[in-house]
Amino acid sequence: MLHAISVPNTCILYPRSRCFGQRNRGSTRLCVRASLLDNNDGFKVEYTPWLIVGLGNPGNKYHGTRHNVGFEMIDQISRVEGIALNTIQSKALIGLGAIGEVPILLAKPQAYMNFSGESVGPLAAYYQVPLRHILLIYDEMSLPNGVLRLQPKGGHGHHNGVKSVMGHLDGCREFPRLCIGIGNPPGSMDMKAYLLQKFSSVERNQIDAALEQGVEAVRTLVLNGFSHKITKFNLGQKYKYHKV
């Protein structure tokens, strides 16, 4: 039997025999979907859900550090879209909601960065989310601070969190990612020390602006896919600090 969790104009369905945070003890698979009703009260459109995951390290010690901007983006989406992060499942803090008519699952893995895949793999399987709808959000040193980039797929770029996720997705790399630029360590500064350092005031302002822009980019992706709007977004980000 199915129960429904109500969110605006959507219906997220799950079997009575399964509760959040419990293992599946039967063969029933979970289905998350949203449907629009036509004028005759019949089902017209069904939407495939999105799993949106921000990478970071749990605990106050890491709050506000460069390596945790993935967490910050999830928090920003949560605030803007009104999706409460209030459930623990598969070692992750999660929230169920919707962007427009599209159901989404926000997640912040609570194992440390290098074990992020232990949350992403099980969540994707549990909610039957296809690879093309798993959006991974994380810090990227190859991009200037505050510059964003949305890609439909890619490698791990020596990012241990992304490596872990790919390992728990059978080595697949064909999933979208939103990279948040944090720049390279200055001089001979140790990379680990740089990643776990907090932003300067100027850098913080750039990141805050990027988080706002990132929410709009995620909304565009969820509602329209990798359309010309995303191409335009990436181009604007690439040259955002270039003055003509």
Helices and strands as residue ranges (DSSP letters): E 2-7, E 10-15, E 34-37, E 43-47, E 50-54, G 60-62, G 66-68, H 69-81, E 87-89, E 92-99, E 102-109, G 113-115, H 117-126, G 131-133, E 134-140, E 148-151, H 160-167, E 177-181, H 191-195, H 201-224, H 228-238
